[in-house]
Amino acid sequence: MKIADILQEESVLLDTTSETKKQLLTKLATLAHKKTGLDQDVVFDALVERERLGTTGIGRGVALPHIRLSGLKKIFCAFLKTHPLDFEAVDSKQVDLVFFLVVPEEAGSDHLKALSHLSKLLRDDEVTKALRGTDNTDSLYKIIVAHDTDD
């Protein structure tokens, strides 16, 4: 799986307005609604429920919120670079890099493959340094795609 197969360039965004985790989750739900037609409230509620199970703030300033929903034909992926905010991450550090996945309920192992692939990419210090070093969505997308390796 290549990230470019699931991440469209127009789903790479700079978020300058979210001040809280709840505001960021709302922004993600709105984005998923706009790009997939899924009900915004359903997406938001699923995100909140997923976070109740345990934070998707995986550490090192990175979060990977992810949900499975019916009514979706293919994986939806977005990337947001935001100013650092409290995401209740496992290492208690603020989050500024967010990959968001909505996976069809019947996707099987594709969900885990996508999460594993994104997690591997974001464990690379060179990648996270490059992402934090630019505030241009076109450059963010190019960095992600350039450092992507096929699993």
MIDO-929384 format. One record per residue: residue in one letter; x, y, z of N, C-alpha, C in turn. Coordinates in pm, whole numbers, padded with zeros to 5 digits, always signed. Layout:
REM residues N
AXYZXYZXYZ...
REM end
This chain:
REM residues 151
M+00084-00118+00000+00000+00000+00000+00089+00125+00000K+00055+00216-00087+00123+00345-00091+00028+00450-00032I+00086+00543+00042+00004+00648+00100-00063+00731-00009A+00006+00751-00119-00052+00827-00230-00178+00761-00285D-00197+00631-00259-00319+00562-00302-00440+00601-00219I-00417+00648-00094-00529+00681-00006-00535+00829+00034L-00425+00901+00014-00420+01043+00052-00418+01130-00072Q-00522+01211-00087-00526+01305-00198-00462+01436-00154E-00401+01504-00249-00331+01629-00217-00423+01732-00152E-00549+01735-00193-00640+01834-00136-00685+01797+00006S-00645+01681+00055-00674+01640+00193-00555+01661+00285V-00460+01741+00241-00345+01782+00323-00370+01928+00359L-00383+01956+00489-00425+02088+00532-00339+02143+00645L-00335+02275+00652-00278+02345+00766-00394+02389+00853D-00390+02355+00980-00497+02390+01073-00445+02495+01170T-00498+02614+01159-00453+02723+01246-00560+02765+01346T-00674+02696+01345-00785+02742+01428-00815+02653+01548S-00778+02525+01542-00810+02435+01653-00724+02464+01774E-00791+02483+01887-00721+02510+02013-00728+02390+02107T-00823+02299+02081-00843+02184+02169-00857+02057+02085K-00845+01945+02152-00863+01816+02086-01004+01807+02027K-01106+01852+02101-01243+01847+02054-01261+01930+01927Q-01200+02048+01922-01209+02131+01802-01141+02062+01684L-01028+01997+01709-00959+01926+01601-01043+01809+01551L-01103+01732+01642-01189+01621+01601-01309+01671+01522T-01363+01787+01560-01474+01847+01485-01427+01882+01344K-01308+01939+01334-01253+01974+01202-01236+01848+01115L-01188+01740+01176-01170+01615+01102-01305+01560+01055A-01407+01568+01141-01541+01521+01103-01598+01604+00988T-01577+01734+00993-01623+01822+00885-01553+01788+00754L-01423+01767+00762-01346+01731+00642-01394+01599+00583A-01414+01500+00668-01462+01370+00619-01600+01385+00553H-01685+01467+00612-01817+01492+00553-01803+01554+00414K-01720+01656+00403-01702+01726+00275-01644+01634+00168K-01552+01547+00205-01481+01465+00107-01550+01332+00076T-01633+01282+00171-01692+01150+00151-01844+01149+00153G-01905+01256+00204-02050+01260+00218-02101+01193+00344L-02012+01138+00426-02054+01078+00552-02114+01184+00643D-02208+01145+00726-02269+01236+00820-02165+01287+00920Q-02154+01417+00929-02053+01481+01014-02068+01439+01161D-02190+01433+01210-02214+01396+01349-02175+01251+01375V-02203+01164+01279-02166+01023+01294-02014+01009+01301V-01944+01081+01215-01797+01077+01214-01743+01131+01347F-01795+01245+01390-01748+01304+01516-01772+01209+01634D-01893+01154+01641-01925+01062+01751-01834+00939+01750A-01804+00888+01631-01715+00772+01620-01573+00809+01664L-01528+00929+01630-01395+00974+01673-01389+00988+01825V-01490+01047+01883-01494+01064+02029-01495+00927+02098E-01575+00836+02045-01581+00702+02103-01445+00631+02092R-01380+00647+01977-01248+00585+01959-01148+00642+02060E-01152+00772+02083-01060+00834+02178-01090+00790+02322R-01216+00756+02350-01251+00705+02484-01185+00570+02510L-01168+00492+02403-01103+00361+02417-00955+00375+02450G-00898+00485+02412-00756+00514+02433-00712+00616+02331T-00622+00701+02372-00579+00809+02283-00513+00756+02157T-00535+00828+02049-00465+00798+01925-00344+00891+01909G-00313+00965+02014-00190+01045+02019-00076+00948+02051I-00001+00909+01950+00096+00800+01965+00232+00845+02017G+00250+00974+02037+00376+01025+02090+00456+01099+01985R+00558+01173+02035+00648+01248+01948+00576+01354+01866G+00462+01405+01919+00388+01511+01850+00298+01461+01739V+00269+01331+01738+00193+01269+01629+00065+01206+01682A-00043+01221+01606-00169+01153+01635-00219+01083+01509L-00282+00967+01531-00338+00889+01421-00485+00853+01450P-00573+00953+01458-00713+00919+01481-00767+00835+01365H-00838+00729+01400-00887+00637+01298-01017+00573+01343I-01106+00556+01246-01236+00494+01273-01276+00407+01156R-01367+00314+01185-01428+00230+01082-01576+00267+01077L-01626+00290+00956-01767+00325+00939-01826+00256+00817S-01952+00222+00827-02022+00169+00710-02060+00286+00620G-02090+00255+00495-02132+00358+00402-02018+00422+00326L-01900+00367+00342-01782+00421+00274-01731+00316+00176K-01695+00358+00055-01650+00264-00048-01500+00235-00040K-01422+00337+00000-01276+00320+00007-01221+00400+00124I-01099+00373+00160-01034+00441+00271-01024+00591+00241F-01060+00672+00340-01038+00816+00332-00925+00850+00429C-00829+00926+00380-00714+00967+00460-00693+01117+00445A-00657+01181+00555-00624+01323+00553-00502+01345+00642F-00430+01451+00615-00316+01490+00699-00335+01637+00735L-00322+01666+00864-00329+01804+00912-00203+01836+00990K-00146+01950+00958-00040+02005+01041-00105+02119+01118T-00093+02115+01248-00158+02213+01333-00055+02273+01428H-00090+02382+01491-00002+02431+01596-00015+02332+01713P+00089+02315+01793+00084+02214+01899-00036+02233+01993L-00105+02120+02019-00217+02123+02112-00221+01994+02192D-00287+02001+02306-00298+01885+02393-00393+01785+02331F-00341+01664+02306-00420+01557+02246-00425+01436+02338E-00380+01458+02463-00374+01351+02561-00288+01235+02510A-00177+01268+02445-00089+01168+02385-00025+01080+02491V+00018+00962+02449+00076+00866+02542+00200+00919+02612D+00273+01009+02547+00394+01066+02608+00368+01204+02669S+00242+01246+02672+00198+01375+02727+00250+01496+02650K+00312+01474+02535+00359+01585+02452+00245+01635+02363Q+00250+01762+02330+00150+01820+02241+00165+01764+02100V+00055+01762+02029+00049+01706+01894+00043+01818+01791D+00120+01802+01682+00113+01898+01573+00103+01831+01435L+00119+01700+01430+00110+01625+01305+00000+01519+01321V-00102+01524+01233-00218+01437+01249-00252+01370+01116F-00246+01237+01115-00301+01160+01003-00435+01107+01049F-00536+01119+00966-00673+01079+00998-00718+00975+00896L-00772+00865+00946-00822+00758+00860-00967+00726+00891V-01046+00714+00787-01180+00657+00797-01179+00539+00701V-01206+00422+00758-01195+00298+00682-01333+00234+00671P-01367+00180+00553-01494+00110+00542-01502-00004+00644E-01619-00021+00701-01636-00122+00805-01595-00262+00757E-01617-00289+00631-01586-00421+00577-01446-00431+00516A-01359-00336+00548-01226-00330+00485-01130-00439+00532G-01162-00509+00639-01074-00616+00685-00940-00564+00731S-00835-00628+00685-00699-00595+00731-00644-00465+00671D-00713-00407+00574-00664-00281+00514-00650-00171+00619H-00738-00172+00719-00734-00076+00828-00601-00083+00900L-00563-00203+00940-00438-00223+01014-00316-00196+00925K-00324-00233+00800-00213-00207+00707-00191-00056+00691A-00299+00019+00676-00287+00164+00659-00229+00227+00785L-00280+00187+00903-00228+00240+01029-00080+00208+01046S-00043+00087+01018+00097+00045+01030+00186+00126+00937H+00139+00146+00816+00217+00220+00717+00237+00366+00758L+00131+00429+00804+00140+00569+00847+00228+00582+00972S+00212+00489+01064+00292+00491+01187+00441+00478+01155K+00473+00389+01064+00613+00370+01023+00669+00499+00962L+00592+00562+00877+00635+00687+00814+00664+00794+00920L+00575+00805+01019+00586+00911+01119+00684+00879+01231R+00738+00760+01235+00847+00729+01328+00983+00772+01272D+00985+00809+01145+01107+00853+01078+01134+01000+01115D+01242+01022+01191+01275+01158+01235+01296+01255+01118E+01351+01205+01009+01373+01290+00892+01240+01340+00836V+01141+01252+00833+01008+01289+00781+00941+01391+00872T+00938+01363+01003+00869+01456+01093+00939+01591+01098K+01071+01591+01090+01145+01718+01086+01109+01797+00960A+01103+01729+00847+01068+01796+00721+00925+01849+00725L+00832+01769+00779+00692+01814+00788+00679+01936+00878R+00753+01935+00987+00746+02049+01079+00818+02172+01023G+00902+02153+00924+00981+02261+00868+00915+02337+00755T+00792+02300+00720+00724+02372+00612+00580+02405+00652D+00531+02514+00599+00393+02555+00619+00323+02573+00486N+00353+02484+00393+00296+02488+00260+00233+02351+00232T+00103+02347+00203+00036+02218+00186+00093+02136+00070D+00132+02203-00037+00192+02133-00150+00322+02065-00108S+00403+02135-00032+00529+02078+00017+00504+01965+00115L+00403+01979+00201+00370+01872+00295+00337+01743+00221Y+00252+01754+00119+00214+01637+00041+00336+01575-00027K+00419+01658-00085+00538+01607-00154+00633+01535-00057I+00647+01587+00064+00732+01522+00165+00676+01384+00198I+00546+01378+00220+00484+01250+00255+00504+01148+00143V+00475+01187+00023+00485+01095-00091+00631+01056-00118A+00722+01151-00106+00864+01123-00134+00924+01023-00035H+00876+01024+00089+00931+00935+00190+00851+00807+00208D+00750+00790+00128+00663+00674+00137+00732+00551+00075T+00726+00442+00145+00779+00317+00091+00667+00216+00085D+00670+00132-00015+00565+00031-00032+00590-00082+00066D+00483-00125+00135+00491-00240+00226+00474-00369+00151
REM end
